[in-house]
Amino acid sequence: MGESVRIIQGNRAGEPGIISQILKDSQSQDSHAVITMVDNSSHSELTVLINNLRLKKEIDPNTQASANM
């Protein structure tokens, strides 16, 4: 929690956020993260599969978004 991440797949690919909560599946495995999205005008929350996130400092070749946003 508290890590800066970037979404790497889906409609919001390339957008940054901060992990505010981790959700577990029925086997108590981390499955989704609640991401606080911060833009210039508002704050919103989005639930994203953990596999669709990368730490902002990591470069992921599978996304077209720049890691230096």
DAFENZI-V97907 format. One line per field, one symbol per residue. psi: psi as a letter, one per 30 degrees, with the letter a starting at -180 (. if undefined). Layout:
BEGIN
psi = ???
END
This chain:
BEGIN
psi = kfkklkkflafgkfkllkkfkkklafggkkelkkkjkkafflklkkkkkefgkkkefkkjffkfkkfg.
END
